[in-house]
Amino acid sequence: MNKQLFFGALAAAGMLAGFASAGTLDDVKARGELNCGVTTGLVGFAAPDANGQWTGFDVSFCRAVAAAVLGDPTKVKFVPTTGQTRFTALASGEVDLLARNTTWTFSRDVDLKFTFLGVNYYDGQGFLVHKDLGVTSAKELDGATICIQTGTTTELNLAEYFKVNNMSYKPVAIETNAEGEQQYSAGACDAYTTDASGLAATRAAFADPENHIILPEIISKEPLAPLVRHGDDQWADIGRWTLNALIAAEEFGITSANADELAKGTENPEINRILGTEGDLGAMFGLDPQWALRAIKAGGNYGEIFAANIGESTPIGLARGLNAQWTQGGLLYSPPFR
Amino acid sequence: MASVADTPKAGFRLGMLIYDTRYRSMTIQVVVMVAFMGGVAWLVDNAIQNLHTLGKDFNFGFLWARSSYDINQRLVEYSNDSTHARALLIGLLNTLLVAFLGCIAATIIGVFAGVLRLSKNWLVGRLMTVYIEIVRNVPVLLWILLAYAALTEALPPLKDFRGDNPAATMSLNDSVAVTNQYTVIPEPLFSRSLGNVDVGIFLISVDLLAIIAVLVGSILVNRAIKAQASRIQEQTGDRPVTWWKSLAVLVLPVVVLLYALGFHLGYPELKRFNFSGGTEISNSLLALWLALSVYTGSYIAEIVRAGILAIPNGQSEAAFALGLRPRRTMNLVILPQALRVIIPPLISQYLNLTKNSSLAIAVGYMDLRGTLGGITLNQTGRELECMLLLMLIYLAISLCISAVMNVYNNSVKLKER
């Protein structure tokens, strides 16, 4: 019986790993659909709307890649993953691309064998607390019960923050953001901690957002980045430069509205290179010249995607902050298209 | 004299492997075995190759690295500076705790429900039927979630205990607080404690050891007293009154020891966010324990009922004819025979309960699946190693339970002479 179990496990592992092979671009083209790993539901980043259509910041990136590769932003299959299942889903080949507000860390990049495509949101970990607790700073949380999504970097940051500040806390491990919201609002924990953007989204989803406050402390750096498997550089390049195209498009003023107009040719050679009217950058990684044009038309440039999903006019109401263009004092900086 | 005709030479031809019934079954077994081994070899090879392609190695070194995460419910010392192996131990102890508590509670519930379902009282019998049929026909995960939701929603949140005019108060003379996160009860403290001994992986309180030693001693002495009473009964027919001796032997030494150690209770006290002092029993443990025991109890009830029904009516009639009262009939005649039928399926229920405890993650109870198979797996990315280790440990636990129960089964099973 012992042996059978052992070999059963090996079998499962063998089959899982069997799908992980090079040539993701060909696989996706043959399938005619991009499998994109997203969260199980975080309003603003990735959540199904009232009609069952996935929308959000991360979702828009998946759609841009699908538009670039397949020519149709709707040809995406969204695979909801939890903090626990996301890496297995990507490593096993269940998804081609993971756009699930995942923090770029050394060990994930190096040890878990993933390739991060570039930061699409500069975030930091914060705390959401009930207003009636009277807490105004994270330093006052000594002894508090804190809900935390398991399998995340936030779990480790939290332990470190409380250790450094010589405070104690009681962790309550939860699996998904929805579960966290429910536990937190039922009063099963005093504070809920995750990336500040996620907290803003969570707070916006409450019936009484005014009764909850996000504490001013940001206790960690959380560069959120989409990622792919190690070992398929062509596929990684496609993802990386799709993201860069969206960022560069904002910098050069290419929007979903004027992209077609600009694609007829402009005075600016870089815009022409991005939109495929000059040179043939797409061919270098196996796509046609209009790949970036389609990616930008799918949901707009980075700024449009930000504004539509999580910007200040949405219920989530996040300011651009660090996520502004480098010309505006932010950190977004696309390498040149040439 | 006609000589016996030469028996045909027992030569062996290859065809006999298939056509000769003496060899055929062996041939088939060998072929199947080779095919099976080939399949296994292919799977192992595939796994190794794929791990290699992914650039991953296979080793358990990560177990000795710093875990960096905290665990809420722990029976022994643990902090985020401890190793992953230590986190594994915490999870293992939590699994064993809930399995142990669950098996006991499920047995009690099951025996009661099983016996009561046979009751001649119509209402009691039907009630038990309803309990058994409803509980065992709904997945246990749903019962766990229901129990947890009920505890979280129905009990007062911690903030209700605060303020000048709190909505909720502590019960039992301000010693027990029941909240929607946990129940906190007074903890035993010793002002003249004997300290702890370090047994390598965790500390054991010498006070606890001393108390256990005294209790065991008391029980042994009590047995001797009873044995002597039985001897006197055999010789004279009169059984001397022993209850006061038993009581004194069982209670006095422990009380004296507790007094010597300076035993007192540490009462919980509400601090800024949580109660401090006292022993906390988390709602996730309570919910898991409740749901697992009620669920498994419904199966055990049916096993007990089957065991009792398996004893022919003639047995109890004969016992009644000998003048035994119903209770003694049950204890001396029916149950000892019923146990033979009950024990083997009961073992599988204990195993089921233990394995079902891995659903603990649904309510945030940090069992083995939650630590090793959850956070450690995720933070280290060692899926294969963690899962294999997890399976191995569950296998070991299950085999241990089986072994212990089989020993018990052997002691009650029909002894053929």
Interface residues (C-beta under 8 A of the other chain):
Chain A: M1 N2 L5 F6 F7 A9 L10 A11 A13 G14 M15 A17 G18 A20 S21 G83 Q84 F87 T88 A91 S107 R108 D111 L112 K113 H130 D132 L133 E140 L141 D142 G143 A144 T145 T150 G151 E155 L156 L158 A159 E160 K163 Y169 K170 P171 V172 A173 I174 E175 Q183 A186 G187 A188 C189 D190 H230 G231
Chain B: V40 L43 V44 N46 A47 N50 L51 T53 L54 G55 K56 S68 Y69 D70 I71 N72 N80 T152 E153 P157 L158 K159 N180 Q181 K271 R272 F273 N274 S276 N283 I361 G364 M366 G370 G374 I375 L377 N378 Q379 T380 G381 E383 L384 M387 L388 M391 L392 L395
